[in-house]
Amino acid sequence: MALAGIVAQFRAHPVATVLELGSVLVCCLLFVGTFVLLSTGVPTGRGDPWLALIGVGVAFVLLWTVLVPLYERTL
């Protein structure tokens, strides 16, 4: 999709466009973050980076399974 198409979609549906583009960004960051953490080896101690990665993943899933359907019902 060209940049002009994204801008046109944003003007027509700003909330949906931000959610979709944000979701793509979060998925890419989770993917890269997983491989970076896997390359560092097994977590020792509390494993704070792993907990942060899992927390972002949980928040992402909750967004799409709870908040987005609630938003759609209010429209």
C-alpha positions as CSV (number, residue, x, y, z in Angstrom):
1,M,0.0,0.0,0.0
2,A,1.4,3.4,-1.0
3,L,1.8,6.2,1.5
4,A,-1.1,8.1,-0.1
5,G,-3.4,5.1,0.5
6,I,-2.4,4.9,4.1
7,V,-3.1,8.7,4.5
8,A,-6.5,8.2,2.8
9,Q,-7.3,5.3,5.1
10,F,-6.2,7.3,8.1
11,R,-8.6,10.2,7.1
12,A,-11.5,7.8,6.7
13,H,-10.9,5.6,9.7
14,P,-8.2,7.1,12.1
15,V,-8.7,4.8,15.1
16,A,-8.7,1.6,13.0
17,T,-5.6,2.8,11.0
18,V,-3.6,3.6,14.2
19,L,-4.6,0.2,15.7
20,E,-3.5,-1.7,12.6
21,L,-0.2,0.1,12.1
22,G,0.5,-0.1,15.8
23,S,-0.2,-3.8,15.8
24,V,2.2,-4.4,12.9
25,L,4.9,-2.4,14.8
26,V,4.2,-4.4,18.1
27,C,4.3,-7.7,16.3
28,C,7.7,-6.8,14.7
29,L,9.1,-5.7,18.0
30,L,7.9,-8.8,19.7
31,F,9.4,-11.0,17.0
32,V,12.8,-9.2,17.1
33,G,12.8,-9.1,20.9
34,T,12.2,-12.8,21.2
35,F,15.2,-13.6,19.0
36,V,17.4,-11.1,20.8
37,L,16.4,-12.6,24.1
38,L,16.9,-16.2,22.8
39,S,20.4,-15.2,21.6
40,T,21.3,-14.1,25.1
41,G,20.6,-17.6,26.5
42,V,18.6,-18.8,29.4
43,P,17.5,-16.1,31.8
44,T,19.2,-16.0,35.2
45,G,17.7,-14.4,38.3
46,R,14.4,-12.7,37.8
47,G,14.6,-12.5,34.0
48,D,13.3,-9.0,33.8
49,P,13.7,-8.7,30.0
50,W,11.6,-11.8,29.5
51,L,9.0,-10.6,31.8
52,A,8.8,-7.3,29.9
53,L,8.5,-9.2,26.6
54,I,5.7,-11.4,28.0
55,G,4.0,-8.3,29.5
56,V,3.9,-6.5,26.1
57,G,2.6,-9.7,24.5
58,V,-0.2,-10.0,27.1
59,A,-1.1,-6.4,26.7
60,F,-1.3,-6.8,22.9
61,V,-3.5,-9.8,23.2
62,L,-5.8,-8.1,25.7
63,L,-6.1,-5.1,23.4
64,W,-7.4,-7.2,20.5
65,T,-9.5,-9.6,22.5
66,V,-11.1,-7.2,25.0
67,L,-10.7,-3.5,24.1
68,V,-11.3,-3.6,20.3
69,P,-14.5,-5.7,20.6
70,L,-15.8,-3.3,23.3
71,Y,-15.0,-0.3,21.1
72,E,-16.8,-1.9,18.1
73,R,-19.9,-2.5,20.2
74,T,-20.1,1.1,21.2
75,L,-20.2,2.3,17.5
